[in-house]
Amino acid sequence: MDRFVLWGTYCENALEKRTPFRDEHLNRLSTMKENGILITLGPTKCSRYVFGIFEATSVDVVEKLLKEDVYWKEGIWTSLEVYPWTQAF
């Protein structure tokens, strides 16, 4: 398994717009964390960007998981970039 880092952006007024989808989103993240795929994920303090670390077999796997998320489908996340990551420490 390799590690991957996610950088992305949120839509305008994301804190309000995410409300109807938040439980579904968090439940899905919990499942991915329990399965060892998700290491961490969350917004920056300004709520303009999302950052995450995943463990998976390929970038394609991570991108597929992200694009299946309700935040992507509903336009809460507006861009997602996934990169292979080498953890130094």
LINZI-V918082 format. One record per residue. N is the residue number from 1. RES is the residue in three letters. SS is DSSP state (alpha for helix, beta for strand, coil for the rest). PSI is psi in radians with two decimals (999 if undefined). Layout:
N|RES|SS|PSI, N|RES|SS|PSI
This chain:
1|MET|coil|2.49, 2|ASP|beta|2.86, 3|ARG|beta|2.58, 4|PHE|beta|2.52, 5|VAL|beta|2.45, 6|LEU|beta|2.32, 7|TRP|beta|2.35, 8|GLY|beta|3.11, 9|THR|beta|2.70, 10|TYR|beta|2.74, 11|CYS|coil|2.96, 12|GLU|coil|2.50, 13|ASN|coil|0.65, 14|ALA|alpha|-0.65, 15|LEU|alpha|-0.65, 16|GLU|alpha|-0.76, 17|LYS|alpha|-0.45, 18|ARG|coil|-0.30, 19|THR|alpha|-0.87, 20|PRO|alpha|-0.27, 21|PHE|alpha|-0.08, 22|ARG|alpha|-0.80, 23|ASP|alpha|-0.79, 24|GLU|alpha|-0.78, 25|HIS|alpha|-0.88, 26|LEU|alpha|-0.64, 27|ASN|alpha|-0.71, 28|ARG|alpha|-0.74, 29|LEU|alpha|-0.70, 30|SER|alpha|-0.74, 31|THR|alpha|-0.76, 32|MET|alpha|-0.65, 33|LYS|alpha|-0.77, 34|GLU|alpha|-0.57, 35|ASN|coil|0.00, 36|GLY|coil|0.14, 37|ILE|coil|-0.77, 38|LEU|beta|2.20, 39|ILE|beta|-0.89, 40|THR|beta|2.70, 41|LEU|beta|2.47, 42|GLY|beta|3.00, 43|PRO|beta|2.75, 44|THR|coil|2.85, 45|LYS|coil|-0.55, 46|CYS|coil|-0.11, 47|SER|coil|0.47, 48|ARG|coil|-0.39, 49|TYR|beta|2.64, 50|VAL|beta|2.48, 51|PHE|beta|2.45, 52|GLY|beta|2.78, 53|ILE|beta|2.28, 54|PHE|beta|2.74, 55|GLU|beta|2.08, 56|ALA|beta|3.12, 57|THR|coil|-0.36, 58|SER|coil|2.85, 59|VAL|alpha|-0.71, 60|ASP|alpha|-0.69, 61|VAL|alpha|-0.81, 62|VAL|alpha|-0.81, 63|GLU|alpha|-0.69, 64|LYS|alpha|-0.80, 65|LEU|alpha|-0.75, 66|LEU|alpha|-0.73, 67|LYS|alpha|-0.22, 68|GLU|coil|-0.17, 69|ASP|coil|2.50, 70|VAL|alpha|-0.53, 71|TYR|alpha|-0.62, 72|TRP|alpha|-0.83, 73|LYS|alpha|-0.58, 74|GLU|coil|0.09, 75|GLY|coil|0.28, 76|ILE|coil|-0.80, 77|TRP|beta|2.31, 78|THR|beta|-0.30, 79|SER|beta|2.59, 80|LEU|beta|2.23, 81|GLU|beta|2.23, 82|VAL|beta|2.31, 83|TYR|beta|2.47, 84|PRO|beta|2.51, 85|TRP|beta|2.39, 86|THR|coil|2.01, 87|GLN|coil|2.08, 88|ALA|coil|-0.61, 89|PHE|coil|999
